[in-house]
Amino acid sequence: MVRHRMVRRVDENCGGDVQGPSPTRPAGERHTLGDAETEAGPRAGGRLHIAATLPVLLKHLRHTRVVPRKNYFDEPVAARYDETSAEMFDPQVLDPAVDFLADLAGDGPALELGIGTGRIALPLAQHGVHVHGIDLSPAMIEQLRAKSGADAVTTTIGDIATATVEGTFALVYLVWNTIMNLTTQDEQVEVFRNAAAHLEPGGYFVVEVMVPDLQRLPPGETVRPFTVTPTRLGFDQYDIASQGLVSNHYWIDGDHVHVESQPFRYVWPSELDLMARIAGMTLHQRWGGWNREPFTGESTTHVSVWTKTE
Ligand SMILES: C[S@@+](CC[C@H](N)C(=O)[O-])C[C@H]1O[C@@H](n2cnc3c(N)ncnc32)[C@H](O)[C@@H]1O
C-alpha cells in the first residue's frame, strides 16, 4: 500500500495531469457522465441517447485533455496535511530520513522536489543544511512559511519537471512516492533530468518510492480494494499497459457521499535506474528503507541514491 496515496486519507494525494475528477471537490461539482446526461437531456425511454450525449462527452474529453498541471494540494488539503499525515511526522519515521539525507548533503545545500509543508526540509535545515524547495502548491508552501524555522528554508512555486532555481546542490531529493504524481514516463524522465541539472558533479539524487505492488493484484483483475467499511470504500484501478493507477475514495459524511480520484504512474526500480542514466547519473545505493535496510524481493519500498557522473 502506498503511504502517500493515502489509504487512510481521502484527500491528500499528489498532483498530476488533469485526467479525471478533482479529489478535493464534492462529486456533485464534477463534470461527469451524469452531467452529460443532464445537459443533453439524452434519456429516451430510460436509455441513454448516444447522439445527444456524444457532443457533451466530446466537450468533456476536450476539457480533460487540457494539461496545466493539476494541484491536488489546494487550500483545504494543505490546511489539514500535517494533521492527517501525523504518522509521517512520527520521529521513528522522520528521523532516519532526515539523518540519511543530512549525511549525503554534508556541508552542501540541498534541493527538495515537492517540499510540501516542510516535513523533511525543516528538520533537515535544523541539521545545518541549507534547503531550497520546489512545489506546485502555493497552499502547501504557505503552510510551510507559517512554521517556526521556515526562515532557514527558501522556496519556489513550480513544477518539479520543469522549474529551475539558481545554483547547484550537493543533494536533490524527492520523497514519499511523489515521483508517482508525474503520470507519464516522459514527465518522470524530465524530473530526473531536472534533478541532475541542479546537482553539482558527484552530487546525489535520492528518491523514496514504493515498489509497484502488482503482486497484490489477483491475475486478470485490474481493481484492488484497500478500504471497505460501512462508511468508506477505497479501491485502486490499474492500467497495466500504461503503468497507470487511479486511487478512488468514496466516503459518507452525514448526508453527503464524497468521491475523490487521483491518477498516479507506478514505476519500477530498474526503470528509475534507466531514467537516471538518461539524465547522466548512476546508481550509488539502493536500500529497503531509510534505516538502510537491505533491498530485497520482499521490500515494499526503496530509497535509491544516484550520483551525477556527467
Ligand atoms: C505527498 S506530498 C509530500 C510533501 C513533502 N515532501 C513530505 O514528505 O511531506 C507531495 C508534494 O509534492 C507536490 N507536488 C506534486 N506534484 C508536483 C509537481 N509536478 N511539481 C511540484 N510539486 C508537486 C505536492 O503539491 C505536495 O506538496
The ligand as a Gaussian input file, in Angstrom:
#p B3LYP/6-31G(d) Opt

LIG

0 1
 C        2.906000      13.765000      -0.519000
 S        3.350000      15.415000      -0.603000
 C        4.972000      15.319000       0.073000
 C        5.389000      16.614000       0.705000
 C        6.716000      16.506000       1.473000
 N        7.791000      16.155000       0.594000
 C        6.576000      15.471000       2.565000
 O        7.319000      14.491000       2.522000
 O        5.741000      15.641000       3.452000
 C        3.720000      15.753000      -2.305000
 C        4.047000      17.199000      -2.584000
 O        4.506000      17.278000      -3.919000
 C        3.868000      18.355000      -4.569000
 N        3.808000      18.035000      -5.998000
 C        3.152000      17.024000      -6.598000
 N        3.381000      17.035000      -7.919000
 C        4.202000      18.092000      -8.156000
 C        4.800000      18.635000      -9.325000
 N        4.598000      18.095000     -10.526000
 N        5.593000      19.713000      -9.189000
 C        5.802000      20.273000      -7.971000
 N        5.283000      19.798000      -6.836000
 C        4.491000      18.717000      -6.925000
 C        2.512000      18.493000      -3.913000
 O        1.997000      19.790000      -4.050000
 C        2.846000      18.136000      -2.477000
 O        3.203000      19.260000      -1.725000

